[in-house]
Structures are given as C-alpha cells and as structure tokens.
C-alpha cells in the first residue's frame, strides 16, 4: 500500500513531494515564508498548521495525495 499524506505528516516530508510547495502556496500556508518554521519543519504537522491558520485540511490533503500518487 502506498504511503499517503495525512494530518500527521510533517511539513518537511510534504515539501519533498514535487509540486507540493505550489499546492501549499495556493492555500496561503504562512509557514513557507516564515523563518521560524524553517527551523521546525520536521516537527510541524500539517494538521496542526491547518488548525492554527484555519486552512481546509480535508481539501489540502486531497490535493497533496493526488500529486503524491504520480
């Protein structure tokens, strides 16, 4: 079974997926430009980030998993 992106996936892992940064930017994820986030990418979970910034986690995961399969 293919691994999938979940709410517990770290931002660092997601950014290893080609084109994921474009999807995260589309959702205005502030962590992409935050200097503090760069220090904690391994610890930052996408589910927690979405809760903090009121980003639609379900839709974001759906898009990330579409490109993850490719």
C-alpha positions as CSV (number, residue, x, y, z in Angstrom):
1,X,0.0,0.0,0.0
2,X,1.3,3.4,-0.9
3,X,2.0,5.8,1.9
4,X,-0.2,8.8,1.9
5,X,0.0,12.3,3.2
6,X,-2.1,12.6,6.5
7,X,-2.7,15.2,9.1
8,X,0.3,13.8,11.0
9,X,2.7,14.2,8.1
10,X,5.5,16.8,8.8
11,X,5.9,19.8,6.6
12,X,9.4,18.7,5.8
13,X,8.1,15.4,4.4
14,X,5.4,17.2,2.3
15,X,8.0,19.6,0.8
16,X,9.9,16.6,-0.6
17,X,7.0,15.9,-2.9
18,X,7.5,17.5,-6.3
19,X,5.0,20.4,-6.8
20,X,3.7,20.3,-3.2
21,X,5.0,23.7,-2.5
22,X,2.7,25.1,-5.2
23,X,-0.3,23.5,-3.5
24,X,0.7,24.8,-0.1
25,X,1.2,28.3,-1.5
26,X,-2.3,28.1,-3.1
27,X,-3.7,27.6,0.4
28,X,-1.7,30.5,1.7
29,X,0.3,28.4,4.1
30,X,2.3,31.0,6.0
31,X,5.0,28.5,7.1
32,X,6.5,28.6,3.6
33,X,7.9,32.1,4.2
34,X,8.3,32.0,8.0
35,X,11.9,32.0,9.1
36,X,11.0,30.2,12.4
37,X,9.1,27.4,10.5
38,X,12.2,26.6,8.6
39,X,13.9,25.6,11.9
40,X,11.0,23.4,12.9
41,X,9.8,21.8,9.6
42,X,10.5,18.3,10.9
43,X,8.2,18.9,13.9
44,X,5.4,20.9,12.2
45,X,2.5,18.6,11.4
46,X,0.2,19.7,8.5
47,X,-2.9,19.0,10.6
48,X,-1.7,21.4,13.4
49,X,-0.8,24.1,10.9
50,X,-4.2,23.9,9.2
51,X,-5.9,24.2,12.6
52,X,-3.8,27.2,13.6
53,X,-4.4,29.1,10.4
54,X,-8.0,27.8,9.6
55,X,-6.9,26.1,6.4
56,X,-9.2,23.4,5.0
57,X,-7.2,20.3,5.9
58,X,-9.5,17.9,4.0
59,X,-9.2,19.7,0.7
60,X,-5.4,20.2,1.2
61,X,-4.8,16.5,1.9
62,X,-6.9,15.6,-1.1
63,X,-4.8,17.7,-3.4
64,X,-1.5,16.6,-1.9
65,X,-2.4,12.9,-2.2
66,X,-3.3,13.4,-5.9
67,X,0.2,14.5,-6.7
68,X,1.8,12.1,-4.3
69,X,0.5,9.2,-6.4
70,X,2.3,10.4,-9.5
